[in-house]
Amino acid sequence: MPGRTTEVRPPTRKELAATLALSLPIREGGWLLKVADDWPATPEEAGAEPDVWSGLVPVRTGLGTPVPAPWAADLPVPPSVHRLTD
């Protein structure tokens, strides 16, 4: 989160050693992601079996109102968090 490192204590060596960042590419047309404006007219056009359910499960991502830890309830929400949720 941009700016957050200036608002918190530095990480310990143990915390850094236990941290992993992972980046995975999303490629259009691959088995992982297919981008389309509409459904194909037939299962055959889609490359699907007509007697097997096909469809999608929508994924929605959004940020809600920040919830402080019980011991931080009286502290103001820091600017880096406000930037995320505004």
C-alpha positions in Angstrom: 0.0 0.0 0.0 1.8 3.2 -1.1 2.8 5.4 1.8 2.0 2.8 4.5 5.7 2.0 5.3 6.1 5.6 6.6 3.2 5.1 9.0 4.3 1.9 10.7 7.4 0.4 12.3 10.0 -1.2 10.1 9.6 -4.9 9.6 11.8 -7.3 11.5 14.1 -9.7 9.7 11.8 -12.6 10.7 8.8 -10.8 9.2 10.7 -10.1 5.9 11.9 -13.7 5.7 8.2 -14.9 6.1 6.9 -12.6 3.4 6.4 -13.7 -0.2 5.1 -11.6 -3.1 3.7 -13.4 -6.1 2.8 -12.1 -9.5 1.0 -14.2 -12.1 0.2 -13.1 -15.6 -3.4 -13.3 -16.9 -3.4 -14.2 -20.5 -6.5 -13.7 -22.7 -7.7 -16.8 -24.4 -6.0 -19.2 -22.1 -7.6 -21.8 -19.9 -7.5 -19.3 -17.0 -9.4 -16.4 -18.6 -11.6 -16.0 -21.5 -12.9 -12.6 -22.5 -16.1 -12.3 -24.5 -19.0 -9.9 -24.9 -21.7 -12.6 -25.2 -22.3 -16.3 -25.1 -21.7 -18.4 -28.2 -24.9 -19.6 -29.9 -24.3 -23.3 -29.3 -22.2 -25.5 -27.0 -20.2 -26.7 -30.0 -19.2 -23.1 -30.8 -18.1 -22.7 -27.2 -16.2 -26.0 -27.3 -18.4 -27.3 -24.5 -20.2 -30.5 -23.9 -24.0 -30.0 -24.2 -24.8 -32.2 -21.2 -22.3 -30.6 -18.9 -23.1 -27.4 -17.0 -21.4 -24.3 -18.4 -21.5 -20.8 -17.0 -19.7 -18.3 -15.0 -19.4 -17.2 -11.4 -19.0 -13.4 -11.3 -16.1 -12.1 -9.1 -16.6 -8.7 -7.6 -13.8 -7.0 -5.7 -14.4 -3.9 -3.6 -13.0 -2.2 -0.5 -15.3 -1.5 2.4 -15.1 0.8 5.4 -11.9 0.3 7.4 -12.4 -1.6 10.6 -9.9 -0.9 13.4 -8.4 -3.4 15.7 -10.0 -3.3 19.2 -6.9 -1.6 20.6 -6.8 1.0 17.8 -10.5 2.1 17.9 -9.7 5.6 19.1 -6.9 6.2 16.6 -7.5 8.0 13.3 -7.4 6.1 10.1 -4.1 6.8 8.4 -3.9 8.6 5.0 -2.7 5.5 3.2 -5.8 3.6 4.2 -8.1 6.6 3.4 -6.5 6.7 -0.1 -7.6 3.1 -0.6 -11.1 3.5 0.4 -12.0 7.0 -0.9 
